Amino acid sequence: MNRLEKMIKKDEAFSLVEMMIVVLVIALLATIAIPNLLRARVEAHDASAKAALKSIATALETYATVNNEYPPDTTSLLSVSPPYLHIDYFAGPYNGFTFTSNITPSTYTIVAYPASQGLGSGSFSISTGAVLVEN
């Protein structure tokens, strides 16, 4: 093997320093990207919870307009034909949030809180008159 062939063969692999630089660049990109992705995920869950609360409030207000009082419970919104709600938000976690309700014939309060740590920024509630509050 002549000298030129040895030089070409020697340059075929990456050096340890080059590999360390690549790993460092990937680590830096990950430290920048991962928190932003997690924050975007939390914001998406929050937006979904707020939209669900508004949908539930609209269903409750529509029911009250037709029946002159709020329903005795949220299942009444699903069981009529046509239903006031098409999704049972109260069956279990929905998009990272758990929903609870307190409904009387003249008032209501619906609360959405994160199903587990890190899925949402906090709890939200909506009450009679569709007043949305961040708790």
C-alpha positions as CSV (number, residue, x, y, z in Angstrom):
1,M,0.0,0.0,0.0
2,N,1.5,3.3,-1.0
3,R,1.5,6.5,1.1
4,L,-1.6,8.0,-0.6
5,E,-3.7,5.0,0.0
6,K,-2.8,5.0,3.7
7,M,-3.8,8.7,4.0
8,I,-7.2,8.0,2.3
9,K,-7.8,5.0,4.4
10,K,-6.9,6.9,7.6
11,D,-9.5,9.7,6.9
12,E,-12.5,7.3,6.5
13,A,-13.7,7.4,10.1
14,F,-14.7,10.3,12.4
15,S,-12.3,11.3,15.1
16,L,-13.3,11.3,18.8
17,V,-13.3,15.1,18.8
18,E,-15.7,15.3,15.9
19,M,-18.1,12.9,17.5
20,M,-18.0,14.8,20.8
21,I,-18.8,18.1,18.9
22,V,-21.8,16.4,17.2
23,V,-23.1,15.1,20.5
24,L,-22.6,18.5,22.1
25,V,-24.6,20.2,19.3
26,I,-27.4,17.6,19.6
27,A,-27.5,18.1,23.4
28,L,-27.7,21.9,23.0
29,L,-30.5,21.6,20.5
30,A,-32.4,19.2,22.8
31,T,-32.1,21.6,25.8
32,I,-33.6,24.4,23.7
33,A,-36.3,22.3,21.9
34,I,-37.7,20.0,24.7
35,P,-38.9,22.8,27.1
36,N,-40.6,24.6,24.2
37,L,-42.3,21.4,23.1
38,L,-43.5,20.6,26.7
39,R,-44.8,24.2,27.0
40,A,-46.7,23.9,23.7
41,R,-48.2,20.7,24.9
42,V,-49.5,22.3,28.2
43,E,-50.9,25.3,26.3
44,A,-52.7,22.9,23.9
45,H,-54.2,21.0,26.8
46,D,-55.3,24.3,28.4
47,A,-56.9,25.5,25.2
48,S,-58.7,22.2,24.8
49,A,-60.0,22.4,28.4
50,K,-61.3,26.0,27.9
51,A,-63.0,25.0,24.7
52,A,-64.6,22.0,26.4
53,L,-65.9,24.2,29.2
54,K,-67.4,26.7,26.7
55,S,-69.1,23.8,24.9
56,I,-70.5,22.5,28.2
57,A,-71.7,26.0,29.1
58,T,-73.4,26.4,25.7
59,A,-75.1,23.1,26.1
60,L,-76.3,24.0,29.7
61,E,-77.5,27.5,28.6
62,T,-79.4,26.0,25.6
63,Y,-81.0,23.3,27.8
64,A,-82.1,26.1,30.2
65,T,-83.5,28.2,27.4
66,V,-85.7,25.2,26.3
67,N,-86.6,23.8,29.7
68,N,-86.6,27.0,31.9
69,E,-84.0,25.4,34.2
70,Y,-80.6,23.7,34.1
71,P,-80.6,19.9,33.9
72,P,-80.3,17.8,37.1
73,D,-77.0,16.4,35.9
74,T,-74.7,16.4,32.8
75,T,-76.0,13.0,31.6
76,S,-79.2,14.8,30.7
77,L,-77.3,16.8,28.1
78,L,-76.2,13.5,26.4
79,S,-79.4,11.4,26.7
80,V,-81.9,13.7,24.9
81,S,-82.4,13.5,21.2
82,P,-80.8,15.4,19.6
83,P,-78.1,15.6,22.4
84,Y,-76.9,19.0,23.6
85,L,-73.4,17.5,24.0
86,H,-71.8,15.0,21.7
87,I,-68.8,14.2,24.0
88,D,-69.1,12.9,27.6
89,Y,-66.4,15.1,29.1
90,F,-67.2,13.7,32.6
91,A,-66.6,10.0,31.8
92,G,-62.9,10.3,32.5
93,P,-59.9,12.5,31.6
94,Y,-60.4,14.4,28.3
95,N,-57.2,15.8,26.7
96,G,-55.4,15.8,30.0
97,F,-58.2,17.3,32.1
98,T,-60.8,15.9,34.5
99,F,-64.2,17.7,34.6
100,T,-66.5,18.0,37.6
101,S,-69.9,19.6,37.8
102,N,-72.2,21.2,40.4
103,I,-75.6,21.9,38.8
104,T,-78.8,23.2,40.4
105,P,-82.0,24.2,38.7
106,S,-80.8,27.9,38.7
107,T,-77.0,27.7,38.7
108,Y,-74.1,25.7,37.5
109,T,-70.3,25.5,38.0
110,I,-68.1,23.2,35.9
111,V,-64.4,22.8,36.9
112,A,-61.6,21.4,34.7
113,Y,-58.4,20.4,36.4
114,P,-55.3,18.6,35.1
115,A,-55.6,14.8,35.3
116,S,-52.0,14.6,36.4
117,Q,-49.0,16.9,37.1
118,G,-47.7,18.6,34.0
119,L,-50.7,18.2,31.8
120,G,-52.1,21.7,32.3
121,S,-51.1,25.0,33.8
122,G,-53.9,25.0,36.4
123,S,-57.6,24.5,36.8
124,F,-60.4,26.4,35.0
125,S,-64.0,26.9,35.8
126,I,-67.1,28.2,34.1
127,S,-70.2,29.2,36.0
128,T,-73.8,30.4,35.4
129,G,-73.8,32.8,32.4
130,A,-70.8,31.2,30.8
131,V,-68.2,33.1,32.9
132,L,-64.8,31.4,32.4
133,V,-62.3,31.8,35.2
134,E,-58.6,30.6,35.4
135,N,-58.0,29.3,38.9
